[in-house]
Amino acid sequence: MPSEPTKILIIGPSWVGDMVMSQSLYITLKAQYPKADIDVLAPAWCKPVLDRMPEVSKAIDMPLGHGQLCLRTRYHLAKQLSKEGYSHAYVLPNSAKSALIPLIARIPHRIGWKGEMRYGLLNDVRHHRKRFKYMVERYIALAHPKKDMLNSESLGGLDRLAYPKLEIPEVERTRALSKFKIDLSRPVVGLCPGAEFGPSKQWPVEYFSEVANEVIKQGYQVWIFGSPNDKKTGDSLANLVHHDNQAYITNLAGNSTLVEAIDLISCCETVISNDSGAMHIAAAVGCSVIGLYGSTSPNYTPPLSKNVAILNTKIECRPCFERECPYGHLKCLKELTPAMVMEAFYKLSHFKSNSSANSL
């Protein structure tokens, strides 16, 4: 068996934000093994993200959704993949079923964290996952030999890791701008008011509209991003914006595809987002990011960017990680005021301006 990867299969995560963060592993592997090809097996909805990662040679559609075992489908897919000559497989999800395909495909080296019933499925099982605080650290640690994979300090700390960096072809960005008849005559602030997780992650839409009115007053235009499930929220937000400001707000939620949203988010100067996949996309395309946290915490999956403000309230019941507020008051979100967000916005804008001036 080869000791170094020659062709790598990644069993990727299913959530868009996790997929963005997994790029840090691919960057690390490519730096270590520049001649190795990296293919990623993931749900079809993640393909637009993978298409913007230059380290990925091929995105392979995983035809099964969350929780589906379907051994027959996994067996047939594994048999197809067995012809590809993979030397190594990195299994990022923690489930037993996620490790079945590399085993059936007879990939010699199968690496992943200890999870549910994975002994025998993986032959390079990593232990002590909790020594690594952040998800991105846990991904990157898999790229290192087990003997070198000690703890967060051994990786050099979060600030020294390879951050995700999605590459946007200028022609695709221009195409998206043309399709939606929008331009960059004003600098852009992106708002991401949705969150698939549930209401306990969603900052009040009326607060978003207050911020939209204020940044438009400051000379910006506002684009609203989100999935089809967020279209109604985006419409509500846009309708709450003052009549005089309507010319400077565009609701793209539910109207753009994911790949178009990625390309257009890259046009934004700043993105203000709930804890969602869109927040991680914004960080990975180079935006300043204001991350709004309600029931969840940035202590595991923070946005990976050098120009970030993470905002949350200090009430005792958070983070509870519940989809809906157990007490029904949503204070963790309601006490996070638009004024607090605008203060962070001005600080980030000032920091970015100074950074740009210092680079000249």
HELIX and SHEET records of a PDB file:
HELIX    1   1 VAL A   16  GLN A   32  1                                  17    
HELIX    2   2 ALA A   44  CYS A   46  5                                   3    
HELIX    3   3 LYS A   47  LEU A   50  1                                   4    
HELIX    4   4 LEU A   71  LEU A   81  1                                  11    
HELIX    5   5 SER A   82  GLU A   84  5                                   3    
HELIX    6   6 LYS A   97  ALA A   99  5                                   3    
HELIX    7   7 LEU A  100  ILE A  104  1                                   5    
HELIX    8   8 ARG A  129  ARG A  131  5                                   3    
HELIX    9   9 MET A  135  ALA A  141  1                                   7    
HELIX   10  10 LYS A  146  ASP A  148  5                                   3    
HELIX   11  11 SER A  152  LEU A  155  1                                   4    
HELIX   12  12 LEU A  158  ARG A  160  5                                   3    
HELIX   13  13 GLU A  170  LYS A  179  1                                  10    
HELIX   14  14 PRO A  199  LYS A  201  5                                   3    
HELIX   15  15 VAL A  205  LYS A  217  1                                  13    
HELIX   16  16 PRO A  228  ASP A  230  5                                   3    
HELIX   17  17 LYS A  231  LEU A  240  1                                  10    
HELIX   18  18 HIS A  243  TYR A  248  5                                   6    
HELIX   19  19 LEU A  258  ILE A  265  1                                   8    
HELIX   20  20 GLY A  277  ALA A  284  1                                   8    
HELIX   21  21 LYS A  331  LYS A  334  1                                   4    
HELIX   22  22 PRO A  338  ASN A  358  1                                  21    
SHEET    1   A 6 LYS A  58  ASP A  61  0                                        
SHEET    2   A 6 ASP A  37  ALA A  42  1                                        
SHEET    3   A 6 LYS A   7  ILE A  11  1                                        
SHEET    4   A 6 HIS A  88  VAL A  91  1                                        
SHEET    5   A 6 HIS A 109  TRP A 113  1                                        
SHEET    6   A 6 ASP A 124  ARG A 126  1                                        
SHEET    1   B 6 ILE A 249  ASN A 251  0                                        
SHEET    2   B 6 GLN A 221  ILE A 224  1                                        
SHEET    3   B 6 VAL A 188  CYS A 192  1                                        
SHEET    4   B 6 THR A 270  ASN A 274  1                                        
SHEET    5   B 6 SER A 288  LEU A 292  1                                        
SHEET    6   B 6 VAL A 308  LEU A 311  1                                        
END                                                                             
